[in-house]
């Protein structure tokens, strides 16, 4: 059951238990004005078609609490505590007055992440990047409303014959590593063996028609594992032999589990144990095939039993050649990041160039002047596509370089400097917003966390742009519209002295 809030919240209507009122220039108040709550509310209400049951929490409370968590780097429990203590956070999540009781239990944060999946959050992110107003569009029958037609706007139709490319599109891809230990074949098999022993302990009890409990040789298997794991640099043959022993122990345990499951009256496995058992069976088949074939690669390789959706992503970076997490292909326009693709399997990001360019054309009404991307995007198909639409693709042309210096060498250097913005965006996301380690365990919640981090980054960008717009308006009011560079530098230096490092 879901009940949509009536009316739009205003700052003056928020009731405090003491005298005074909230500051309209507070960052959370300004942030609440940026997000199009009413536009997103319609899609969120569709998740609750039934009119029975307990009324669900509003969208503003669900999305607002998730934004607070990712922006400040809190845990779920700490997020609820901060909201309980801060009236500005309570206004941000849509409460009408200050209350000393927690607005919801911390366990609901998991349900919020499941409801707001990556598709919904990507739509919200696009609305924020495009600067949509929080007000709903006017009805065509109301005064001042214009009827909607299926064609393009009149200005766009009048200019359809002209080809004018404007703006620049930045493309790149990155990986969001999951919170797992570095996987090795031996450690994965040892973990699978230990979990299989716990499953046997759950299934077996004395009332079964068995003389004694099936043996697992867990102590001997543990010693065999530690014999290699404690070595600093074990030899390859020793590792291969240890993997074979762990495979035999795990195979014996899986046969015992099948025998116990066929008996009547066996113990009941939990949902988590059943899910882990299915993962262990797949892991055993993959490791057995790699062991017998003496290979180190296999399709859809499992690197974590708790998170079987995580896949190895070969990036070739200096820090780590392989990362384990979701691969993300993004595009940046005017400092705002758009997520084009999010996948747990590795993919070639160069295939997303044409789709990103068409999305740019659909939004702005014209193609970009230039696409700034790294070497992997500069294949023949993308070059011919950009040439057909009058788009300049950054980087040197294909073929043998000329003997003399390239005529556009300075332009290429400028493109590399401008492309650093998207690289810096990834760095900020990984150092400041937690993109370097995704703590969510489930596949759906991990995708929601990744999308939320890009969403919060774009919201902070909007706040900075509003502050810069205020400063330029103030500067024009003081010096006039014909402000030169020296006056601007002196003005910002005076602000720095007045406000300090802020």
matplotlib code that plots the C-alpha trace (Angstrom):
import matplotlib.pyplot as plt

x = [0.0, 1.2, -0.2, 1.1, 1.8, -0.6, 0.8, 4.3, 6.4, 7.6, 10.3, 8.0, 5.7, 8.3, 7.6, 10.4, 9.8, 11.6, 11.5, 13.1, 13.0, 15.3, 17.9, 16.9, 20.5, 21.4, 22.9, 20.2, 17.4, 19.0, 19.5, 15.9, 14.9, 17.0, 15.6, 12.3, 10.4, 6.9, 8.1, 9.7, 6.8, 4.5, 6.9, 7.6, 3.9, 3.5, 5.5, 2.6, -0.5, -2.3, -4.5, -4.1, -1.4, 0.8, 1.4, 4.9, 7.4, 7.2, 9.7, 11.3, 12.0, 13.5, 15.6, 16.5, 17.9, 19.9, 21.4, 22.3, 24.1, 26.1, 26.9, 28.2, 29.6, 27.4, 26.3, 22.6, 22.4, 24.4, 22.2, 19.1, 20.8, 22.0, 18.5, 17.0, 19.4, 19.3, 16.2, 17.7, 18.0, 14.4, 13.2, 15.3, 13.5, 10.1, 9.0, 6.6, 8.0, 10.9, 10.5, 12.8, 11.8, 13.6, 11.5, 12.1, 14.2, 17.7, 16.8, 14.4, 17.4, 18.0, 14.4, 14.9, 17.9, 15.9, 12.9, 15.1, 16.9, 19.5, 16.9, 14.9, 18.0, 19.4, 16.2, 16.5, 20.1, 19.1, 16.5, 19.1, 21.7, 19.2, 18.1, 14.4, 12.2, 10.6, 7.2, 5.0, 4.4, 1.2, -1.8, -2.6, -6.2, -5.1, -4.4, -0.8, -0.4, 0.6, -0.7, 1.9, 2.6, 4.6, 7.0, 10.0, 9.7, 9.2, 12.7, 14.2, 12.2, 13.3, 16.9, 16.7, 18.3, 21.4, 24.0, 25.5, 27.6, 28.1, 29.6, 32.0, 31.3, 33.7, 33.7, 35.4, 34.9, 35.9, 35.4, 33.7, 35.5, 33.4, 34.2, 35.8, 39.3, 41.6, 40.4, 42.8, 41.7, 43.0, 41.3, 38.0, 38.1, 38.9, 36.0, 33.7, 34.8, 34.2, 30.7, 29.9, 30.9, 28.5, 25.7, 26.4, 26.2, 22.8, 21.4, 22.5, 20.9, 20.7, 17.1, 18.3, 18.7, 22.6, 24.9, 27.1, 27.7, 29.5, 33.1, 34.4, 38.1, 37.9, 41.0, 43.2, 41.8, 42.5, 46.1, 46.7, 45.4, 47.5, 50.6, 50.5, 48.8, 51.4, 54.3, 55.5, 56.2, 54.9, 55.9, 53.4, 53.5, 52.8, 49.8, 48.4, 48.7, 47.0, 44.1, 43.7, 43.4, 40.8, 38.8, 38.7, 37.6, 34.9, 33.7, 33.3, 31.3, 29.0, 28.3, 27.5, 25.1, 23.3, 22.9, 21.5, 19.1, 17.7, 16.9, 13.6, 13.6, 16.9, 17.5, 16.2, 18.7, 18.2, 17.7, 21.3, 22.7, 20.7, 22.0, 25.6, 25.2, 24.2, 27.2, 29.5, 28.4, 29.1, 32.5, 33.5, 32.7, 34.7, 37.7, 37.6, 37.6, 40.5, 42.4, 42.2, 42.8, 45.5, 44.1, 43.5, 40.5, 36.9, 33.6, 31.6, 34.2, 33.1, 35.5, 33.3, 30.8, 29.0, 28.8, 28.6, 27.6, 31.1, 33.3, 37.0, 37.5, 40.9, 41.8, 45.6, 46.1, 49.3, 47.7, 46.0, 45.9, 42.6, 39.7, 36.7, 33.4, 31.0, 32.3, 30.7, 30.7, 29.9, 29.7, 30.3, 28.7, 29.3, 30.7, 27.7, 28.1, 25.6, 25.8, 25.5, 26.0, 26.5, 27.4, 29.1, 30.5, 33.4, 32.5, 34.2, 33.3, 34.0, 30.7, 28.9, 30.2, 27.5, 24.7, 26.2, 26.4, 22.7, 21.6, 23.5, 21.6, 18.3, 18.7, 20.4, 19.0, 22.4, 25.5, 28.6, 31.4, 34.0, 34.2, 37.1, 37.9, 41.0, 42.6, 40.1, 37.3, 39.2, 38.4, 37.4, 33.6, 33.6, 35.8, 33.6, 30.5, 31.9, 33.1, 29.6, 28.1, 30.8, 32.2, 35.8, 37.1, 40.1, 43.5, 45.9, 44.5, 45.1, 48.0, 51.7, 52.5, 53.9, 57.5, 56.9, 55.0, 51.2, 49.3, 46.8, 49.3, 48.3, 44.7, 45.4, 47.2, 44.2, 41.8, 43.9, 43.8, 40.0, 39.5, 41.2, 37.9, 36.3, 39.4, 39.2, 35.5, 36.4, 39.1, 36.8, 34.1, 36.6, 38.3, 35.4, 32.2, 33.1, 33.2, 36.6, 34.8, 31.2, 30.1, 26.6, 26.4, 23.4, 23.6, 20.5, 21.6, 25.2, 23.9, 21.7, 24.7, 26.8, 24.1, 23.5, 27.1, 27.0, 23.7, 25.2, 28.2, 25.9, 23.9, 27.0, 27.9, 24.5, 25.1, 28.5, 27.0, 24.3, 26.9, 29.1, 26.0, 25.4, 29.0, 28.9, 25.6, 27.0, 30.1, 28.0, 26.0, 29.2, 31.4, 28.8, 28.5, 31.8, 34.0, 37.6, 39.9, 41.8, 38.6, 37.4, 40.6, 40.6, 37.0, 37.6, 40.8, 38.7, 36.2, 38.9, 40.3, 36.8, 35.6, 39.0, 39.6, 35.9]
y = [0.0, 3.5, 6.9, 9.9, 13.1, 16.0, 19.3, 20.6, 21.2, 24.8, 25.9, 28.2, 25.3, 23.3, 23.5, 23.6, 22.8, 26.0, 29.5, 30.3, 28.9, 27.1, 28.9, 29.1, 29.1, 25.9, 23.3, 20.7, 23.2, 24.2, 20.5, 19.7, 22.4, 20.9, 17.3, 16.9, 15.1, 15.3, 14.1, 11.0, 10.4, 9.0, 6.2, 5.3, 5.1, 2.5, 0.1, -0.2, -1.2, -2.7, -0.6, -3.0, -3.3, -0.7, 2.6, 2.7, 5.5, 8.3, 8.6, 11.8, 9.9, 6.9, 8.7, 11.5, 9.1, 7.3, 10.6, 11.6, 8.2, 8.4, 12.1, 11.9, 8.3, 7.1, 3.6, 2.8, 3.1, 6.3, 7.8, 7.3, 8.7, 11.8, 12.4, 12.1, 14.8, 17.3, 19.3, 20.2, 16.5, 15.9, 18.7, 17.2, 13.8, 15.5, 15.6, 18.5, 19.2, 18.3, 15.0, 13.4, 9.8, 8.1, 8.4, 4.7, 1.8, 1.4, -2.0, -0.2, 1.3, -2.1, -2.0, 1.6, 0.5, -2.5, -0.3, 2.4, 0.2, 1.3, 2.1, 4.4, 6.1, 6.6, 8.4, 10.6, 11.3, 12.4, 14.8, 16.4, 16.7, 18.3, 20.8, 19.8, 22.0, 20.5, 21.8, 19.6, 20.8, 22.7, 21.0, 21.9, 22.8, 25.3, 28.9, 29.3, 25.6, 24.6, 21.5, 18.8, 17.5, 14.5, 16.6, 18.6, 22.2, 24.9, 26.3, 22.9, 22.2, 25.6, 24.7, 21.1, 21.8, 23.4, 21.2, 23.0, 20.9, 22.4, 21.3, 18.5, 15.0, 13.2, 9.4, 6.9, 3.7, 2.6, -0.2, -0.1, -2.8, -4.8, -5.4, -8.9, -10.2, -10.9, -14.3, -17.3, -20.7, -22.3, -19.8, -20.1, -23.9, -23.7, -21.4, -23.6, -26.6, -24.9, -23.8, -27.3, -28.6, -26.2, -27.4, -31.0, -30.0, -28.4, -31.4, -34.2, -35.2, -38.4, -39.3, -40.0, -43.7, -43.5, -45.4, -42.4, -38.9, -38.8, -38.0, -34.7, -34.8, -31.1, -31.0, -32.8, -30.5, -27.5, -28.6, -29.2, -25.7, -23.9, -25.8, -23.9, -20.7, -19.9, -20.1, -16.7, -17.9, -21.4, -23.2, -23.7, -27.5, -27.3, -25.0, -27.3, -30.3, -28.4, -27.4, -31.1, -32.1, -29.4, -30.5, -34.0, -32.9, -30.7, -33.4, -35.8, -33.2, -32.5, -36.2, -36.4, -33.4, -35.1, -38.3, -36.3, -34.4, -37.7, -38.9, -38.0, -35.8, -34.1, -30.6, -27.6, -25.2, -21.5, -19.4, -18.2, -21.7, -22.9, -20.0, -20.7, -24.4, -23.6, -21.3, -23.9, -26.5, -24.1, -23.1, -26.8, -27.5, -24.5, -25.3, -29.0, -28.0, -25.6, -28.1, -30.9, -28.7, -26.7, -23.4, -20.2, -18.7, -19.7, -18.1, -16.5, -17.3, -17.1, -15.1, -14.8, -17.2, -14.5, -12.3, -14.7, -11.9, -10.3, -10.9, -10.2, -7.0, -6.8, -3.1, -3.1, -0.3, 0.3, -0.3, -3.6, -5.4, -7.0, -5.5, -7.4, -5.5, -3.7, -2.1, 1.3, 3.3, 7.0, 10.2, 13.7, 16.9, 20.3, 18.5, 16.2, 12.5, 10.2, 6.5, 4.8, 1.2, -0.7, -4.4, -7.0, -8.7, -7.2, -5.4, -3.2, 0.4, 1.6, 0.2, 2.8, 5.8, 6.0, 5.5, 8.3, 10.7, 9.9, 10.6, 13.9, 14.7, 13.7, 16.0, 19.1, 18.9, 18.9, 16.7, 17.5, 19.5, 17.0, 13.7, 13.4, 9.8, 7.6, 5.2, 2.3, 4.5, 5.4, 2.4, 2.6, 2.3, 5.2, 7.3, 6.9, 7.5, 10.8, 11.9, 11.3, 13.6, 16.2, 15.3, 15.6, 12.6, 13.4, 11.8, 11.3, 9.9, 6.3, 5.2, 6.0, 9.4, 12.1, 13.0, 16.5, 17.5, 17.0, 20.3, 19.6, 18.7, 21.6, 20.8, 17.2, 18.5, 20.7, 17.8, 15.7, 18.5, 18.8, 15.0, 15.1, 16.3, 12.9, 11.2, 13.6, 12.8, 9.1, 10.0, 12.2, 9.4, 6.8, 8.9, 10.9, 9.1, 5.5, 4.3, 2.6, 0.0, -1.0, -2.2, -3.5, -7.3, -8.0, -7.4, -5.1, -3.0, -2.7, -1.3, 1.2, 2.3, 2.9, 4.9, 6.9, 7.9, 9.4, 11.0, 12.7, 13.9, 15.6, 17.1, 18.6, 19.9, 21.7, 23.3, 24.6, 26.0, 27.8, 29.3, 30.4, 31.9, 33.9, 35.2, 36.3, 38.0, 39.8, 40.8, 42.2, 44.2, 45.7, 46.3, 46.2, 43.9, 45.0, 43.4, 42.8, 40.0, 42.1, 43.1, 39.5, 38.2, 41.0, 40.2, 36.5, 37.2, 39.5, 36.7, 34.2, 36.6, 37.2, 33.5, 31.7, 28.4, 27.9]
z = [0.0, -0.8, -0.1, -2.0, 0.0, -0.6, -1.7, -2.0, 1.1, 1.7, 4.0, 6.0, 6.9, 8.8, 12.5, 15.1, 18.8, 19.7, 18.5, 15.1, 11.6, 9.3, 7.2, 3.6, 2.5, 4.2, 1.8, 2.6, 1.9, -1.4, -2.3, -1.6, -4.1, -6.9, -6.7, -8.7, -6.0, -7.5, -10.9, -9.5, -7.1, -9.9, -10.8, -7.2, -6.3, -9.1, -7.1, -4.6, -6.6, -3.6, -1.4, 1.6, 4.2, 6.0, 4.3, 2.8, 3.4, 0.9, -1.9, -0.4, 2.8, 1.0, -1.6, 0.8, 3.4, 0.8, -0.5, 3.0, 3.6, 0.4, 0.6, 4.2, 4.1, 7.0, 7.8, 7.8, 11.6, 11.7, 9.0, 11.1, 14.1, 12.2, 10.8, 14.3, 15.6, 12.7, 11.8, 8.4, 7.5, 8.7, 6.4, 3.6, 3.9, 3.9, 7.6, 8.4, 11.8, 14.0, 16.0, 18.5, 17.5, 14.6, 11.4, 10.5, 11.5, 10.0, 8.4, 6.0, 4.2, 2.5, 1.2, 0.0, -2.1, -3.5, -4.5, -6.1, -8.6, -11.1, -13.8, -11.5, -10.2, -13.7, -14.6, -11.6, -12.4, -16.0, -14.6, -12.3, -15.1, -17.4, -14.7, -14.7, -12.6, -9.5, -10.6, -12.8, -16.4, -17.0, -18.3, -22.0, -21.1, -18.4, -19.2, -20.3, -21.2, -24.7, -26.3, -26.8, -30.3, -31.4, -33.6, -32.6, -31.4, -34.0, -33.5, -34.0, -37.2, -38.6, -38.1, -39.2, -42.5, -40.8, -39.2, -36.2, -33.8, -30.3, -27.1, -26.1, -25.0, -22.7, -22.6, -20.4, -18.3, -14.8, -12.4, -9.0, -6.9, -4.5, -0.9, -1.3, -0.5, -3.3, -4.6, -5.2, -6.3, -3.1, -0.7, -2.6, -2.4, 1.3, 2.0, -0.1, 1.9, 5.3, 4.2, 2.9, 6.4, 8.0, 5.6, 6.6, 10.3, 9.6, 7.6, 10.0, 13.2, 15.2, 14.1, 10.6, 9.5, 9.7, 12.0, 12.5, 11.2, 7.8, 8.0, 6.5, 7.5, 8.3, 10.5, 8.0, 5.2, 7.3, 7.9, 4.2, 3.4, 6.0, 4.9, 1.6, 2.7, 5.3, 2.8, 1.5, -2.1, -2.6, -5.8, -8.6, -8.3, -4.6, -5.2, -7.9, -5.6, -2.7, -5.1, -6.0, -2.3, -1.6, -4.6, -3.3, 0.1, -1.4, -3.7, -0.8, 1.1, -1.9, -2.2, 1.5, 1.2, -1.7, 0.4, 3.4, 1.1, -0.2, 3.4, 5.0, 8.1, 7.4, 8.8, 6.9, 5.2, 5.4, 2.3, 2.6, 2.9, -0.1, -2.2, -1.1, -1.9, -5.5, -5.7, -4.3, -6.9, -9.7, -8.2, -7.9, -11.5, -12.6, -10.5, -11.5, -15.2, -14.7, -12.6, -15.1, -18.2, -16.4, -17.4, -15.4, -17.2, -17.6, -18.6, -15.8, -13.2, -9.6, -7.4, -4.3, -2.7, -0.8, -3.9, -6.9, -9.3, -9.0, -12.0, -12.7, -14.8, -16.5, -16.5, -16.8, -14.3, -12.4, -9.0, -10.0, -13.3, -12.4, -10.4, -9.1, -9.3, -11.7, -14.9, -15.6, -18.9, -18.5, -20.4, -19.1, -20.5, -18.8, -15.7, -15.2, -15.4, -17.2, -16.7, -20.0, -19.0, -15.7, -16.0, -13.8, -16.9, -18.8, -22.1, -24.7, -23.8, -27.4, -28.5, -26.3, -28.2, -30.9, -28.3, -26.1, -29.1, -30.1, -26.5, -26.7, -29.9, -28.4, -25.4, -26.9, -30.4, -32.1, -32.2, -30.2, -31.8, -30.4, -28.6, -26.2, -25.5, -25.0, -27.5, -27.2, -28.6, -31.8, -33.9, -37.6, -37.0, -34.5, -36.7, -39.7, -37.6, -36.2, -39.7, -41.1, -38.5, -38.5, -35.1, -34.3, -32.5, -30.3, -30.8, -33.8, -37.1, -38.1, -40.2, -40.3, -38.6, -40.9, -40.9, -39.9, -36.8, -36.9, -37.7, -34.9, -32.2, -30.0, -30.4, -29.3, -26.2, -25.4, -25.8, -23.4, -20.8, -21.1, -20.9, -17.5, -16.1, -16.4, -15.0, -12.1, -11.6, -11.2, -8.7, -6.6, -6.7, -5.5, -2.9, -1.6, -2.3, -1.8, -5.4, -4.7, -2.5, -2.8, 0.6, -0.4, -0.7, -2.9, -6.7, -6.7, -3.7, -5.0, -8.3, -6.4, -4.3, -7.5, -9.1, -5.9, -5.8, -9.3, -8.4, -5.3, -7.3, -9.8, -7.0, -5.5, -9.0, -9.1, -5.7, -6.8, -10.0, -8.1, -5.7, -8.7, -10.4, -7.2, -7.1, -10.7, -10.2, -7.2, -9.1, -11.9, -9.4, -8.0, -11.1, -13.8, -16.8, -18.3, -15.7, -16.7, -15.6, -13.0, -11.2, -11.1, -9.6, -7.0, -6.1, -5.6, -3.5, -1.2, -0.8, 0.0, 2.7, 4.1, 4.2, 4.6, 2.9, 2.1]

ax = plt.figure().add_subplot(projection="3d")
ax.plot(x, y, z, "-o")
ax.set_aspect("equal")
plt.show()
